[in-house]
Amino acid sequence: MAGRRYPHPLLAIGYLLGCFPLSLFTFITTVVLVCVGVGTVVVWVGVGVLIAAALSARAFGNVHRAWARCLLQIDLPSRPVLAPGEQGLTGQWRTLMTDRRTWRDIAYLMLEFPLSVFGFALAIASIPLVPLALFVVPRYAWLHSQLAVAMLGPDRTQDLTAKAERLQASRARGVDAAEAERRRIERDLHDGAQQRLVAVAMGLGRAKSKLDADPVLAKALIDEAHADAKLAVAELRDLARGIYPAVLGDRGLDAALSSLAAKCPVPVEVRVTVDPRPPAAVESTAYFIVGESLTNIAKHANASSVTVKVWRVERATGDQIVVEITDDGDGGAVLRSGGGLSGLADRAATIDGVMTVVSPIGGPTVIRADLPCAW
């Protein structure tokens, strides 16, 4: 049927053959742990056993996800076995036993075992029967994979809740980043172009008052005001480029990042593969992340070379643009509140992007930003 992508017969046979021993082991282990835990819970030993059962079920679920990803090429991301942030036996017990994903993993292990027994028999029978292998086995494997997607796939309710919380935090960080950018623009205008324009006005006023009495001095004052006016124009042009560079809008990320690399005192290799062009907000975010990173590397990293790679990744949740800046400097860069890297992370967060920094002492440093093309 349209929309169904059946696996290759050989992959389907391999998947069904491998599912049986895997399911047999995970089914027996889970059942034994649950039964022992329930039977000994009155003496508190069972609490630890039930926690072990929940942890093993989460781990077994990840093994089944990996097997399905490997053989059937379906998108089933692994889940963390332990809930981040929880400490102690009581915290883990409460989190694991109230998390719907734990129960979904256990339910899958129970339901998948009889299906794997039938699938194993079908795969064995299909080896001498070529028509059965070509027609029936891929369809059964596809049905099997749909159970895995339904039971082991992302929990839509929890994912939407987590996304809403992440977007709320991103919006708050975006507001802070926009306010900081506004203050920077005001400061640059006040300290730069505004002072130049005030000097132009004062110089022209002095020239006007001296025009009849001392034409030579008036001419010198006009020349000085003219020079200040040109400097003010240049500063305004640089400020405009800082808001959104013209080359980025006209020619895209490849040309804009190559321009940044040419100005960097450290040799920079740029590789960009993002066709078709991403949205303007994604382009500008990627541009400023690279620009600020190159500035920091030139000032602090003591690096001899930098590699900038930007590429597009197709994912089930939508395309993403990945920006990766690697330098061979001293390392030791960290994301800390109020720092320059934290500001870049805030900028990425405004479009629901995520930035990570890996920088061991001695290097190399890798700054990576994953920027969604839709948010």
C-alpha positions in Angstrom: 0.0 0.0 0.0 1.0 3.6 -0.6 3.1 5.1 2.3 4.4 1.7 3.4 8.0 0.9 3.0 8.6 -2.8 3.5 12.2 -3.9 4.5 14.4 -5.9 2.2 13.6 -9.7 2.5 17.0 -10.5 3.7 16.9 -7.8 6.3 13.5 -8.9 7.4 14.6 -12.5 7.8 17.6 -11.4 9.8 15.5 -9.1 12.0 13.0 -11.9 12.8 15.7 -14.5 13.4 17.5 -12.1 15.8 14.4 -11.0 17.6 13.6 -14.5 19.0 16.7 -15.0 21.2 16.7 -11.4 22.1 13.0 -11.4 23.1 13.4 -14.7 24.9 16.1 -13.3 27.1 14.5 -10.0 27.8 11.0 -11.6 28.4 12.3 -14.2 30.9 14.6 -11.6 32.7 11.8 -9.1 33.1 9.2 -11.6 34.2 11.5 -13.2 36.8 12.5 -9.8 38.2 8.9 -8.6 38.4 7.7 -11.8 40.1 10.6 -11.9 42.6 10.1 -8.2 43.3 6.4 -8.5 43.9 6.9 -11.5 46.1 9.5 -9.9 48.3 8.2 -6.3 48.4 6.9 -6.9 51.9 10.4 -7.2 53.3 11.7 -4.2 51.3 14.1 -6.4 49.3 11.5 -6.4 46.5 11.7 -2.6 46.2 15.3 -2.8 44.9 14.4 -5.8 42.7 11.5 -3.9 41.2 13.7 -1.0 40.5 16.1 -3.4 38.8 13.2 -4.7 36.8 12.3 -1.2 35.6 15.9 -0.3 34.8 16.4 -3.5 32.9 13.2 -3.0 31.0 14.3 0.5 30.0 17.7 -0.9 28.9 16.1 -3.8 27.0 13.9 -1.3 25.2 17.0 0.5 24.0 18.4 -2.8 22.8 15.2 -3.5 20.8 15.3 0.0 19.4 18.9 -0.4 18.3 18.0 -3.8 16.6 15.1 -2.3 14.8 17.2 0.8 13.7 20.0 -1.5 12.4 17.9 -4.0 10.4 14.7 -2.1 9.5 16.1 1.4 9.2 13.3 3.0 11.3 13.8 6.0 13.5 13.6 4.9 17.1 15.9 7.1 19.3 17.1 5.6 22.5 15.8 6.8 25.8 17.9 7.5 29.0 17.7 4.6 31.4 18.0 6.8 34.4 16.0 10.0 34.8 18.5 12.9 34.9 18.5 14.8 38.2 17.0 12.1 40.4 19.1 10.9 43.3 18.7 8.0 45.7 16.6 4.9 45.8 13.3 6.6 46.6 13.7 9.2 43.8 14.6 6.6 41.2 11.7 4.4 42.4 9.2 7.2 42.1 10.4 8.4 38.7 10.7 5.0 37.1 7.4 3.7 38.4 5.4 6.8 37.5 7.0 7.3 34.1 4.7 6.0 31.3 7.7 5.2 29.2 8.8 2.5 31.7 5.4 0.8 31.5 5.3 1.1 27.7 8.7 -0.7 27.5 7.5 -3.4 29.8 4.3 -3.9 27.8 6.3 -4.1 24.6 8.6 -6.8 26.1 5.5 -8.8 27.0 3.7 -8.4 23.7 6.8 -8.8 21.5 7.8 -12.2 22.8 4.9 -14.2 21.3 5.2 -12.2 18.1 8.9 -13.0 17.9 8.2 -16.7 18.3 5.8 -16.7 15.3 8.2 -14.5 13.4 11.2 -16.8 14.0 9.1 -19.8 12.8 8.1 -17.8 9.7 11.7 -16.8 9.0 12.9 -20.3 9.3 10.1 -21.6 7.0 10.8 -18.9 4.4 14.4 -19.9 3.8 13.5 -22.8 1.4 10.3 -21.1 0.2 11.5 -18.1 -1.9 8.0 -16.7 -2.6 7.2 -16.7 1.1 10.5 -14.9 1.8 9.8 -12.2 -0.9 6.2 -11.5 0.0 5.1 -12.5 3.5 8.2 -12.0 5.6 8.8 -8.3 4.8 5.2 -7.5 5.5 5.3 -9.4 8.8 8.5 -7.6 9.7 6.9 -4.3 8.8 3.9 -5.0 11.1 6.4 -6.0 13.8 8.2 -2.7 13.4 4.9 -0.8 13.7 4.5 -2.3 17.2 8.0 -1.2 18.0 7.2 2.3 16.8 4.0 2.5 18.7 5.3 1.1 22.0 9.0 2.1 21.9 8.7 5.4 20.0 8.5 8.8 21.5 5.6 9.5 23.9 3.8 12.3 22.1 2.2 13.8 25.3 5.5 13.9 27.2 7.4 15.1 24.1 4.9 18.0 23.6 5.1 18.9 27.3 8.9 18.9 27.2 8.9 20.9 24.0 6.5 23.5 25.5 8.8 23.8 28.5 11.9 24.1 26.3 10.2 26.7 24.1 9.2 28.7 27.2 12.8 28.7 28.4 14.0 29.5 24.9 11.6 32.4 24.6 12.8 33.9 27.9 16.5 33.5 26.8 15.6 35.0 23.5 14.0 38.1 25.1 17.2 38.5 27.2 19.3 38.1 24.1 17.3 40.7 22.2 17.5 43.1 25.1 21.2 42.7 25.3 21.5 43.3 21.5 19.3 46.4 21.8 21.6 47.8 24.5 24.7 47.0 22.4 23.2 48.9 19.4 22.3 51.8 21.6 25.8 51.9 23.1 27.5 51.6 19.7 25.3 54.4 18.3 26.0 56.6 21.4 29.7 56.0 21.5 30.3 56.0 17.8 28.1 57.6 15.1 26.2 59.9 17.4 29.5 61.4 18.7 30.7 61.8 15.2 27.5 63.6 14.1 27.7 65.9 17.1 31.3 66.8 16.1 30.1 67.4 12.5 27.4 69.8 13.7 29.8 71.6 16.0 32.4 71.9 13.3 30.0 73.3 10.8 28.7 75.8 13.3 32.2 77.0 14.0 32.9 77.2 10.3 29.7 79.2 9.7 30.7 81.7 12.4 34.2 82.1 10.8 33.2 82.1 7.2 33.3 85.8 6.7 36.0 86.8 9.2 38.5 83.9 8.5 37.7 81.9 5.3 40.9 79.8 5.7 40.0 78.6 9.2 36.4 78.1 8.0 37.6 75.9 5.2 39.7 73.8 7.6 36.8 73.4 9.9 34.6 72.3 7.0 37.2 69.7 5.9 37.3 68.4 9.5 33.5 68.1 9.6 33.6 66.3 6.2 36.0 63.8 7.5 33.9 63.2 10.6 30.8 62.8 8.5 32.6 60.1 6.4 33.7 58.3 9.6 30.1 58.4 10.9 28.8 56.9 7.7 31.4 54.1 7.9 30.4 53.4 11.5 26.7 53.3 10.7 27.5 50.9 7.8 29.5 48.6 10.1 26.7 48.7 12.7 24.2 47.8 10.0 26.4 44.9 8.9 26.5 43.7 12.6 22.7 43.6 12.6 22.4 41.7 9.3 25.3 41.6 6.8 24.3 42.3 3.2 26.4 39.5 1.8 24.4 37.0 3.8 21.1 38.2 2.4 22.5 38.5 -1.2 24.7 35.4 -1.5 23.9 33.1 1.4 25.9 31.3 4.1 28.8 30.0 2.0 29.8 33.5 0.8 29.1 35.1 4.2 31.2 32.6 6.2 34.0 32.7 3.6 34.1 36.5 4.1 34.4 36.0 7.9 37.1 33.5 7.4 39.1 35.8 5.1 39.1 38.5 7.9 40.2 36.0 10.7 43.9 36.1 11.6 43.8 32.4 12.1 43.7 30.2 8.9 40.1 29.0 8.5 38.7 26.2 6.3 35.0 26.6 5.4 32.8 23.8 4.1 29.1 24.7 3.7 26.4 22.3 2.3 22.9 23.6 3.1 21.0 23.6 -0.2 18.2 24.6 -0.3 18.8 27.8 1.6 17.5 27.7 5.1 15.2 30.5 6.5 16.8 33.9 7.1 16.6 33.6 10.9 18.6 30.3 10.7 21.2 31.8 8.4 21.7 34.9 10.6 22.0 32.7 13.7 24.6 30.5 12.1 26.5 33.5 10.8 26.8 35.2 14.2 27.7 31.9 15.9 30.5 31.4 13.5 31.6 35.1 13.6 31.7 35.3 17.4 33.4 31.9 17.7 36.1 33.0 15.2 36.6 36.2 17.2 37.0 34.3 20.5 39.4 31.8 18.9 41.6 34.6 17.5 41.7 36.3 20.9 41.9 33.4 23.4 42.5 30.0 21.8 46.1 30.3 20.6 45.0 28.1 17.7 46.9 27.6 14.4 43.9 26.4 12.3 40.1 26.4 12.4 37.6 24.3 10.5 34.0 25.6 10.0 31.5 23.0 8.7 27.8 23.7 8.1 25.5 21.1 6.7 21.9 20.1 6.5 20.5 17.0 8.3 17.2 15.4 7.5 15.4 14.1 10.7 12.0 12.8 11.5 11.2 16.0 13.3 12.3 18.2 10.4 15.4 19.4 8.7 18.2 20.9 10.8 21.3 23.0 10.0 24.3 21.9 11.9 27.1 24.4 12.6 30.4 23.0 13.8 33.5 25.1 14.6 36.7 23.2 15.5 40.1 24.7 16.5 43.4 23.1 17.6 44.0 25.7 20.3 44.5 25.3 24.1 41.0 24.3 24.9 39.3 25.0 28.2 36.3 26.9 26.8 33.2 26.6 28.9 29.6 27.7 28.7 29.2 29.9 31.7 26.5 32.4 32.6 27.2 35.9 31.2 30.0 34.7 29.0 30.3 35.1 25.2 29.5 31.4 24.5 26.5 31.6 26.7 25.3 34.5 24.6 25.6 32.4 21.5 23.7 29.6 23.1 20.9 32.2 24.0 20.9 33.3 20.3 20.5 29.7 19.2 17.7 29.2 21.7 15.7 31.9 20.2 14.9 29.6 17.3 14.7 26.5 19.5 18.3 25.6 18.6 20.8 23.8 20.9 24.5 24.7 21.2 27.2 22.5 22.8 30.8 23.0 23.6 33.4 20.3 24.0 36.8 21.8 25.0 39.2 19.6 27.0 42.3 21.2 28.4 44.9 21.0 25.6 42.2 21.0 22.9 40.7 20.6 20.4 37.6 22.7 21.0 34.4 21.8 19.1 31.5 24.3 19.2 28.4 22.8 17.7 24.9 24.3 17.1 21.9 22.3 15.9 19.4 24.8 14.4 16.0 23.6 13.3 14.7 24.9 10.0 11.2 25.1 11.4 10.1 25.9 15.0 
